[in-house]
Amino acid sequence: MKSIDKASKFYKVKKKELQELYPGKFLVIKDGEVEGAYDTHAKAYEAGRIKYEVGSFLIQMVASKE
């Protein structure tokens, strides 16, 4: 399974929990773990790019609780 697919599956499974913890944040998800939470997509991308190869992590915006 590709790293992006794994991260996407992680988000889908943990969505409600992540909405509680990180409403309105942009998450960097890598290998099934939240590696960071940021206020903007640009900040999340920059943090992910510095730490990981582009394309090997997912940036996911967390909606507020539904």
N, CA, C and O of each residue as an XYZ file, in Angstrom:
264
protein
N       0.847     -1.182      0.000
C       0.000      0.000      0.000
C       0.893      1.246      0.000
O       1.847      1.341      0.772
N       0.567      2.190     -0.873
C       1.323      3.436     -0.947
C       1.116      4.260      0.319
O       0.090      4.152      0.990
N       2.100      5.072      0.624
C       2.054      5.911      1.814
C       0.829      6.837      1.803
O       0.185      7.025      2.835
N       0.508      7.413      0.640
C      -0.639      8.315      0.525
C      -1.937      7.550      0.786
O      -2.826      8.046      1.478
N      -2.042      6.345      0.231
C      -3.241      5.531      0.444
C      -3.407      5.187      1.922
O      -4.513      5.223      2.461
N      -2.307      4.858      2.556
C      -2.321      4.524      3.982
C      -2.777      5.735      4.802
O      -3.574      5.603      5.731
N      -2.259      6.918      4.446
C      -2.621      8.144      5.155
C      -4.093      8.482      4.953
O      -4.770      8.910      5.888
N      -4.585      8.289      3.740
C      -5.983      8.566      3.435
C      -6.905      7.624      4.210
O      -7.922      8.056      4.752
N      -6.555      6.353      4.260
C      -7.343      5.378      5.008
C      -7.340      5.726      6.503
O      -8.375      5.647      7.165
N      -6.180      6.109      7.023
C      -6.063      6.517      8.425
C      -7.025      7.664      8.721
O      -7.729      7.643      9.730
N      -7.053      8.669      7.836
C      -7.931      9.815      8.062
C      -9.397      9.394      8.070
O     -10.161      9.824      8.934
N      -9.788      8.566      7.126
C     -11.181      8.128      7.051
C     -11.599      7.375      8.314
O     -12.707      7.566      8.815
N     -10.723      6.531      8.819
C     -11.026      5.744     10.015
C     -11.071      6.635     11.263
O     -11.913      6.429     12.137
N     -10.189      7.603     11.351
C     -10.046      8.446     12.549
C     -10.722      9.810     12.429
O     -10.515     10.671     13.283
N     -11.517     10.020     11.396
C     -12.069     11.342     11.104
C     -12.735     12.011     12.308
O     -12.418     13.159     12.619
N     -13.638     11.327     12.982
C     -14.358     11.936     14.114
C     -13.400     12.338     15.239
O     -13.528     13.418     15.815
N     -12.455     11.472     15.541
C     -11.465     11.771     16.577
C     -10.606     12.967     16.177
O     -10.324     13.836     17.001
N     -10.195     13.011     14.920
C      -9.361     14.115     14.445
C     -10.143     15.428     14.433
O      -9.569     16.491     14.666
N     -11.451     15.360     14.163
C     -12.276     16.566     14.213
C     -12.345     17.128     15.636
O     -12.414     18.341     15.829
N     -12.327     16.249     16.611
C     -12.326     16.681     18.012
C     -10.998     17.345     18.382
O     -10.969     18.361     19.076
N      -9.909     16.755     17.908
C      -8.572     17.219     18.291
C      -8.060     18.399     17.473
O      -7.362     19.265     18.002
N      -8.406     18.438     16.173
C      -7.796     19.411     15.269
C      -8.810     20.135     14.375
O      -8.586     20.213     13.167
N      -9.903     20.661     14.907
C     -10.891     21.310     14.035
C     -10.294     22.517     13.309
O      -9.679     23.389     13.923
N     -10.489     22.547     11.988
C     -10.018     23.670     11.191
C      -8.538     23.664     10.865
O      -8.046     24.605     10.242
N      -7.824     22.644     11.265
C      -6.373     22.573     11.021
C      -6.069     21.773      9.757
O      -6.901     21.009      9.270
N      -4.872     21.966      9.246
C      -4.345     21.179      8.140
C      -3.341     20.196      8.731
O      -2.356     20.594      9.353
N      -3.600     18.917      8.528
C      -2.737     17.883      9.100
C      -1.752     17.361      8.064
O      -2.082     17.202      6.889
N      -0.540     17.101      8.528
C       0.421     16.339      7.731
C       0.335     14.917      8.278
O       0.626     14.666      9.448
N      -0.069     13.993      7.406
C      -0.228     12.589      7.805
C       0.766     11.753      7.011
O       0.842     11.845      5.786
N       1.518     10.944      7.727
C       2.537     10.095      7.119
C       2.517      8.750      7.828
O       2.564      8.689      9.057
N       2.447      7.687      7.063
C       2.492      6.322      7.605
C       1.481      6.091      8.730
O       1.793      5.464      9.743
N       0.273      6.604      8.536
C      -0.786      6.350      9.506
C      -0.656      7.107     10.808
O      -1.206      6.686     11.826
N       0.064      8.222     10.794
C       0.207      9.038     11.999
C       0.132     10.514     11.642
O       0.571     10.926     10.568
N      -0.422     11.298     12.539
C      -0.417     12.748     12.371
C       0.974     13.237     12.755
O       1.422     13.056     13.887
N       1.636     13.850     11.807
C       2.996     14.345     12.039
C       3.005     15.822     12.423
O       4.019     16.339     12.892
N       1.883     16.495     12.224
C       1.803     17.899     12.597
C       0.460     18.485     12.227
O      -0.216     17.972     11.335
N       0.059     19.563     12.904
C      -1.191     20.270     12.646
C      -0.859     21.748     12.452
O      -0.136     22.341     13.253
N      -1.391     22.334     11.384
C      -1.003     23.694     11.002
C      -2.234     24.527     10.662
O      -3.289     23.992     10.322
N      -2.080     25.841     10.760
C      -3.191     26.752     10.505
C      -3.472     26.951      9.018
O      -4.601     27.275      8.648
N      -2.476     26.766      8.166
C      -2.666     26.954      6.733
C      -2.095     25.776      5.953
O      -1.226     25.046      6.429
N      -2.611     25.618      4.745
C      -2.104     24.564      3.856
C      -0.627     24.812      3.556
O       0.173     23.877      3.530
N      -0.270     26.081      3.328
C       1.115     26.420      2.995
C       2.076     26.014      4.117
O       3.153     25.483      3.847
N       1.701     26.257      5.345
C       2.557     25.877      6.480
C       2.676     24.359      6.588
O       3.752     23.831      6.872
N       1.569     23.666      6.359
C       1.597     22.202      6.409
C       2.483     21.642      5.305
O       3.280     20.732      5.536
N       2.336     22.193      4.106
C       3.138     21.725      2.974
C       4.627     21.953      3.233
O       5.450     21.064      3.010
N       4.956     23.134      3.699
C       6.370     23.454      3.956
C       6.962     22.513      5.008
O       8.077     22.018      4.840
N       6.226     22.267      6.082
C       6.714     21.367      7.131
C       6.877     19.946      6.592
O       7.876     19.286      6.878
N       5.911     19.479      5.821
C       5.996     18.142      5.245
C       7.128     18.014      4.251
O       7.843     17.012      4.239
N       7.295     19.037      3.409
C       8.336     19.031      2.377
C       9.735     18.999      2.977
O      10.633     18.347      2.445
N       9.910     19.695      4.068
C      11.217     19.726      4.729
C      11.559     18.356      5.306
O      12.705     17.912      5.239
N      10.567     17.700      5.865
C      10.803     16.438      6.578
C      10.738     15.201      5.678
O      11.434     14.216      5.923
N       9.893     15.255      4.627
C       9.637     14.070      3.805
C       9.730     14.383      2.320
O       9.729     15.544      1.909
N       9.808     13.337      1.534
C       9.780     13.475      0.084
C       8.370     13.892     -0.336
O       7.384     13.341      0.155
N       8.276     14.866     -1.247
C       6.978     15.301     -1.748
C       6.294     14.101     -2.396
O       6.908     13.368     -3.173
N       5.036     13.911     -2.073
C       4.280     12.779     -2.597
C       4.233     11.595     -1.648
O       3.543     10.608     -1.906
N       4.971     11.698     -0.546
C       4.994     10.579      0.409
C       4.178     10.876      1.665
O       4.133     10.061      2.587
N       3.534     12.045      1.701
C       2.701     12.417      2.849
C       1.421     13.058      2.335
O       1.344     13.501      1.189
N       0.430     13.099      3.197
C      -0.874     13.667      2.857
C      -1.103     14.909      3.697
O      -0.809     14.931      4.892
N      -1.633     15.945      3.057
C      -2.106     17.114      3.795
C      -3.627     17.046      3.748
O      -4.225     17.014      2.673
N      -4.241     17.025      4.919
C      -5.699     16.886      5.016
C      -6.260     18.015      5.869
O      -5.845     18.202      7.013
N      -7.203     18.767      5.310
C      -7.882     19.799      6.074
C      -8.960     19.119      6.909
O      -9.737     18.319      6.387
N      -9.011     19.428      8.183
C      -9.990     18.837      9.085
C     -11.144     19.816      9.248
O     -10.964     20.935      9.729
N     -12.320     19.380      8.845
C     -13.510     20.221      9.001
C     -13.887     20.280     10.473
O     -13.540     19.399     11.260
N     -14.594     21.324     10.818
C     -15.134     21.396     12.176
C     -16.113     20.249     12.370
O     -16.596     19.668     11.398
N     -16.402     19.929     13.603
C     -17.331     18.832     13.896
C     -18.649     19.042     13.167
O     -19.164     20.157     13.087
N     -19.181     17.952     12.638
C     -20.449     18.014     11.893
C     -21.613     17.809     12.823
O     -22.763     17.827     12.385
